[in-house]
């Protein structure tokens, strides 16, 4: 972390501050230190954070996260045959026929007595 300057102009290095106080008992009723290790009343480490995590995952096998690929499986033989076949002709782009638009009726919103809004074909022209 970078050194920061306080409002009074003093230099403050957060990294050294965190490392100096990581074994200090945290304020609160959880009885942990700044790293998350369980401590007793005297501040001695009872159980480290990694031991707690390992015990949790041993007791809860469904909580283990599986790494799964979201990509489709690639067929290696198909890609090799595609690479080997030479391209003889360039494909010419074809123009798609113009689609004719069907005339859509004009719609208007009508509010019903119960507050709902309904789309109705506009007959006024």
C-alpha positions as CSV (number, residue, x, y, z in Angstrom):
1,X,0.0,0.0,0.0
2,X,1.1,3.5,-0.6
3,X,2.0,6.0,2.1
4,X,-0.8,8.4,2.8
5,X,-0.7,11.9,4.2
6,X,-3.2,12.8,7.0
7,X,-5.1,16.0,7.3
8,X,-2.4,17.3,9.7
9,X,0.4,16.5,7.2
10,X,1.7,13.4,8.9
11,X,2.7,10.4,6.8
12,X,0.6,7.2,7.5
13,X,1.6,3.8,6.2
14,X,-1.5,1.5,6.4
15,X,0.4,-1.7,5.6
16,X,2.8,-1.4,8.5
17,X,-0.1,-0.4,10.8
18,X,-2.1,-3.5,9.8
19,X,0.9,-5.8,10.2
20,X,1.8,-4.3,13.6
21,X,-1.7,-4.9,15.0
22,X,-2.8,-8.2,13.4
23,X,-2.6,-10.1,16.6
24,X,-4.4,-7.5,18.7
25,X,-7.8,-8.6,20.0
26,X,-10.6,-7.0,18.0
27,X,-13.2,-4.9,19.6
28,X,-16.6,-6.7,20.0
29,X,-18.0,-9.8,21.4
30,X,-16.7,-12.4,18.8
31,X,-13.3,-13.0,20.6
32,X,-11.2,-12.8,17.5
33,X,-8.0,-10.9,16.6
34,X,-7.6,-8.7,13.5
35,X,-6.8,-11.7,11.3
36,X,-9.9,-13.5,12.3
37,X,-8.3,-16.2,14.5
38,X,-10.2,-17.3,17.6
39,X,-8.6,-16.1,20.8
40,X,-9.1,-16.8,24.5
41,X,-9.5,-14.2,27.2
42,X,-5.8,-13.7,27.5
43,X,-5.4,-13.1,23.7
44,X,-3.8,-16.5,23.0
45,X,-4.7,-18.0,19.6
46,X,-7.1,-21.0,20.1
47,X,-7.9,-21.8,16.5
48,X,-6.6,-20.1,13.3
49,X,-8.8,-18.8,10.5
50,X,-7.5,-21.5,8.1
51,X,-8.3,-24.3,10.7
52,X,-11.8,-22.9,11.1
53,X,-12.3,-22.9,7.3
54,X,-11.0,-26.4,6.9
55,X,-13.3,-27.7,9.7
56,X,-16.3,-26.0,8.1
57,X,-15.7,-27.5,4.7
58,X,-15.1,-31.0,6.2
59,X,-18.4,-30.8,8.0
60,X,-20.3,-29.3,5.0
61,X,-19.3,-31.1,1.8
62,X,-22.1,-29.4,-0.1
63,X,-20.6,-26.0,0.6
64,X,-17.5,-26.8,-1.5
65,X,-17.4,-24.8,-4.7
66,X,-16.8,-26.7,-7.9
67,X,-15.0,-25.2,-10.9
68,X,-17.1,-25.6,-14.0
69,X,-16.4,-24.4,-17.5
70,X,-19.2,-22.5,-19.2
71,X,-17.7,-23.0,-22.6
72,X,-18.9,-25.8,-24.8
73,X,-16.6,-28.8,-25.4
74,X,-14.5,-28.3,-28.5
75,X,-14.3,-31.1,-31.0
76,X,-10.6,-31.2,-31.9
77,X,-11.0,-33.5,-34.9
78,X,-13.4,-31.0,-36.6
79,X,-11.1,-28.1,-36.1
80,X,-8.2,-30.0,-37.6
81,X,-10.2,-30.9,-40.8
82,X,-11.3,-27.3,-41.1
83,X,-7.7,-26.2,-41.0
84,X,-6.5,-28.7,-43.6
85,X,-9.2,-28.0,-46.3
86,X,-8.0,-25.3,-48.6
87,X,-10.3,-22.4,-49.6
88,X,-10.7,-22.3,-53.4
89,X,-13.5,-19.9,-53.9
90,X,-14.4,-16.7,-52.1
91,X,-18.0,-16.7,-51.1
92,X,-19.8,-13.7,-52.6
93,X,-22.3,-12.0,-50.3
94,X,-25.8,-12.4,-51.5
95,X,-28.4,-9.6,-51.1
96,X,-31.4,-10.6,-49.1
97,X,-34.7,-9.7,-50.7
98,X,-36.3,-6.6,-49.2
99,X,-39.1,-7.5,-46.8
100,X,-42.3,-5.7,-47.3
101,X,-43.8,-4.2,-44.2
102,X,-47.3,-5.2,-43.4
103,X,-49.4,-2.2,-42.5
104,X,-49.8,-2.2,-38.7
105,X,-52.9,-0.6,-37.3
106,X,-52.4,2.4,-35.0
107,X,-53.0,1.6,-31.4
108,X,-53.9,3.9,-28.5
109,X,-53.9,3.4,-24.7
110,X,-57.2,3.4,-22.9
111,X,-57.5,3.6,-19.1
112,X,-60.1,1.3,-17.7
113,X,-62.2,2.2,-14.6
114,X,-60.1,-0.1,-12.4
115,X,-56.9,1.7,-13.3
116,X,-55.6,-0.9,-15.9
117,X,-54.3,0.3,-19.2
118,X,-55.4,-1.5,-22.4
119,X,-54.2,-1.1,-26.0
120,X,-57.1,-0.6,-28.4
121,X,-56.9,-0.1,-32.2
122,X,-57.3,3.5,-33.1
123,X,-60.3,3.9,-35.4
124,X,-60.2,7.8,-35.6
125,X,-58.4,9.2,-38.6
